């Protein structure tokens, strides 16, 4: 399954990259520090799954997802648990609260 990461925090992206590397069925196609660059990539590339942060300076992950005409499956990754309900209203597969434990990550990607 092809996936991308969208998160403005370099450490969070690195941690997610390490988690993804533990799952043989996931292939990381890109890691983006802002949703605008990710949006350009998504328009040109078939992506199955997106790990998406919520609180980003340019555009929130929730608002970014609303702009996508053909969004991939989404697992939100955030330090803010209060956005969980809204994320599920946008048909998110899961909602991971940082710091993300590998067991919780594996449960999310196996849904």
N, C-alpha and C positions, 0 to 999 in steps of 0.2 A: 504494500500500500504506500503510495507516494504521499509525503507530508511536507509541510513547511512550519516554521516558527515565526511568530510576529510578536516581538517584545522589545521595549525600549531599553531594558536593563541588560548589559552585556553578561553579567554573572548569571542571570536567569536563563538567558539563551544558551550559555555554555552548559549549565546544569541540564537543561532540556535536551541538548544535543547528546550529552552523555547517557541520559535515560533512553533516548531513541536508539542509540547504538546497541543497547542491550536486547532489543527486539528485532529478531531476524526478519520479520515480515514488514518492517517499516524501512522505507528508503527516504532519507532526508534530501529534499531537492533544493532547499534554500532556507536561510535564516535572516530575518529582516528586523532592523531596528525601528522601522516606522511603517504604518499601514499603507501609506501612499505608494511606497516602493513595492510592497507586497501586492497591492491592487494591480499594478502594472504587470507583475509576474503572473498573477492569477488569470489575467485576460489572455495571456499567451501560452499558458502551460496547464495541462490537466493535473490537478491536485485533488487527492482523495480526502485528505485530513489536514486541518489547520489547528495548531496549538496557538491560541490567541490570548494575549494579555488584555486586560480591560483598561487600566489607567495608564494612558500614554499621552504625551504632550500635544501631538499634532491632531489626533482624533481618537476618541475612545474606541476600544475594541467592539463594544456594543454598537456604536454608531457606524463604525467601519463595516461590520457584518450587514447592517441594514442597507448599505450602498451596493452590495454585491448582487448582481442579477442571478448568477449561478454559483452559489457559495458551496464550497466543499463541506464535509462534515466538520464540526467544530468542537474542540475541547478547550474551554476557557481555562487560563492559568493566571491567577491573580492573588494579591495579598488581601483583597477586600471581599469578605464573605457576603456582604450585604447585597451584592448584585446577582446572587444565584438565581432568584426567582425570574428576574428579567432575562437572564441567559437561557433559562429553560423555555421561556416564552418565544425565544428565537430558535428553538429546536436544537439547542446544544446537546451533544452526546453526554458531556459530563462537565463538571466544574471543579477544578483542582485549586486548593488554597495553598499558597506558598508559605513556608518551604514545602516542596512536594516530596513526599516519601516514595521510594521506588515501588513499594507494594501498592500504594494508591494509584500511581501512574500506570502500573501493569493492569490493575483492575479497570481503569478507564479505557485503555487501548484495546482491551479484550471484550468490550461491550459490542 
